[in-house]
Amino acid sequence: MTIRSRLLLTAAIGMAQPALAEVTLTRGSSPVPDGEALSTGDLTVQNEHLAFTIAVDSQAPWGVPRGAIVDLAPVTDGEIALDRIAFADFIPNNWSAWPNTGREVEIVTETPEKVVIRITRDFGEADIATTYTLEEGSDRIHLVTEMTNRGDVPLVDQMSGFTLWPDSGYILPVPGLAGVDSGSAEDALSDRVVAYDEDWFIALHAPYFDRVEYASKDLYATHTLAPGETRSFEGWLQVGPSGDLAPVVAAEIARGDIAAGSLAGQIASTSGPVEDSVLVVEKEGVPYIWTLTPDGSYEIDLPAGDYSVYATAAGYSDSAPQQVTVAADGSETLGFEDLKAPGLLDFAVTDSAGEPLDARITITEGQAPLVEFLGRQTFFTELDQVGGVQASIAPGDYVFTVGHGTGFLTEGEEVSVSVASDETQEVDVALELIARPYENDWYASDMHHHADQLEGTTPPEYVARSELAAGLDVIFLSDHDSTANHGALAEIAEMRGVPFIPSAEFSPSWGHFNAYPLSLGEPLEIDTSTATAAEVMAEARRLGADAIQVNHPFIPYGYLASLEAGTVPGGFAPDFDLLEMNGPDDDDAVFARAAQFWTQGQRIFLSAGSDAHDVWNDNTGSARAYVHVPGGVSADGFVANLKAGRAYVTRGPLIEPEIMFGTELRIAPDEERSLSFDLTAVNGLATASLIGPDGEISSQSFDKAPSTATAEFSITATPRTEGEDWVALRVEDTAGKTAYSDPIWINPLGEPDVLSQD
């Protein structure tokens, strides 16, 4: 029997049999465990395969207007599993601000066979009407959004479409677009992205898309919408009760009526069948799909074509790949018998004097599991065993990169290891610390870091392990609109004897703000989807924040970008203290805006953070703030001195100034004064530039890229007719990594060479 015949027969049998479970619609708090929609007006739709809840009255994440899917889970034997998403719905223009005045909810159909809900929201002058349909027996929610421009002006350069943001698990990107964080979908081999873990999957099918954002979590169409024009977007959210993705490709085949065949076989090692193994299918040299094999046997339907396939399992070596051509209505058989059982590596990481160091250990060369629940490619040393961790690794030859504060304090060490099956091997690694800033009271923190709330996927323990391995001196946490993880991080920080700064990222659609330190664990009491900028900042102060940081100010939903677009409710509110450097492409723009504030006499200084959500794939501390805290670091002291401008931000180079940043240098008018800065860069120093209100004052290049050097500049204080005078430093290393300092204020009216610390 051909695959198409089997599909048709299955459909016919399904129609002939009585329903296994009706489609139901309930109103009120979501029955999905760990769900976020908890209000009386929320709507939950369920059948025998899945359950989803639309936040009608509850807040949606990131200030998105109410009326979006915020809870989604598999259903097995009538039991709803845990919620697996932060958000899965339509976005009209790439997470830009969403001006909204209301919503309309219509129950179009409510029968045991089908539930259809239509929700209309406004997006400025446009209407966004989304229809959600779930049918009896279906493992897919059918989504149709109609976007209509009711205004008189075209909506140009829009990026619109459905998104899938899981709150746990992993992502299999659109096939062909792995590694593409933002860009064209021209090389896509399919039109779906899959979120998954060992016991669930959710796939977003989006046949309209031509662009991805956020590493395939957003599947957009780029378009313009003329006045009066309507554009329709159709997609499906498919849900399964395991990490077996065979149903995903089967749905593609059925939806597109694609010619297909089947592939089947056995997976074994020298000891016999390997239970819970995985068959991975590659197409045109890139990952395409996989299927699980609980008993060592597999079968999967594939579109007709050429594939490379291999078998693997947790800790086992990958089999040798085999090439196969699947013919339309054909059936192929492939067996795999060469899997090898894992070995164990026992790492011990120290500095050159033998003192243990927290460390990040990454597979640079060797087998790195594609299916992430089979094993990690990045490891962190234990909290209670500094410098030590054991890792189960598939047999083979590897190169590991081991580092502590890599790129800042050490270069990282490459270690070659051959792993043998069923053997334990000790791996000792000594790292040379190129800098120890804390010896001179300079301390670092990543001022924008997430754990496992909303789309964050990092348990609190691993936030701490990653931050300590990054060579940071202060543990920091800023989950979106949540303080739920404060208690866990506070306990870990106390156990390790390091300060903890509890924060939250206030996340309306028009701007994000980190506020800190907050009262430990106290929840937010504002609605970020409707609050004005002034109300957001007032809530931060109510929760105890001494500092408010404007996060990624110039991205589409950044505060400064939204102010320029006129989409901030209530307009400009001035009660913030810091501007964050987050994405390197915006660093110069952030510095330029800070420079404007400084010249205007405003004490708004710099901060920096990585915005890490997944520490195994994101680099904690890739952007960080170094703060001078005399007498030893504390959370309060760190925040106070960061807010006072005794700091610099960096992606690599380190700075120790002769005159402290954020302080005032008084020199006689027109008198020349030298300034010096001691610099360190693991990658080697390239340039140092002194900058003032009118731009670059002077620049110094370094021959032979030394790792340490002193930059010396001469300045002359000249009274300004408008604004304040100041100087700041920009340093760049040979890898293009930069550091920017806060200003040193220049007072040309006082006595020469007198430094005020007030």
Disulfide bonds with the S-S distance in Angstrom:
none
